[in-house]
Amino acid sequence: MKFPRTLFDDQIDDQFLKLLGSTGISELNLGPKTLEGTFIIHSPHTPVKYPSYFFEMHSHILVCRKDCSKEPIASMDVLNSLMRKGNETLIEGKPHFSIRFIKKSAYEELLSPDENQIDSWFESLKTYCLLTRFRNFFHSKRVIGKGSFAKVFLVERKNS
């Protein structure tokens, strides 16, 4: 018998980018479009190519198109996913900034050369996603204990 890793593990769908069925965008319950932009998408199950797609934000649903004039091809529900800004990444010699969405052990990453675009999407998605800011405030000194499910760290507050 396989047990869930967390209490709500069975309620969390860890597949992000889902292809739209034959009914297309009408199968989604979308709110109004709040933002749009072109991003490079990177995920662990794609080769090291960096395809570019057009995304629209409708509350916590991101709609993906090949470009702004094409029909939607996929959607991504980021509700209750862990979200964080990634480090600067060089793609073809140009710096790109990213937002990473994580659910269970799966993740998707949207990259853009425009840091302002990443910042505005991050700010808009904060109300739907979970944020971790532990490393902004604390520095891990060392592991002082560990068990089957967790590690205990000695940490130091960065500002004191």
Salt bridges, closest charged atoms under 4 A:
ASP9 OD1 - LYS104 NZ 3.86
ASP13 OD2 - LYS18 NZ 2.33
GLU36 OE1 - LYS33 NZ 2.75
GLU56 OE2 - LYS33 NZ 3.96
GLU56 OE1 - HIS58 NE2 2.97
GLU56 OE2 - ARG65 NE 3.04
ASP77 OD1 - HIS60 ND1 2.70
GLU108 OE2 - HIS45 NE2 3.71
GLU109 OE1 - HIS42 ND1 3.83
GLU109 OE1 - ARG100 NH2 3.23
ASP119 OD1 - LYS85 NZ 2.67
GLU123 OE1 - LYS126 NZ 3.02
GLU156 OE1 - LYS141 NZ 3.92
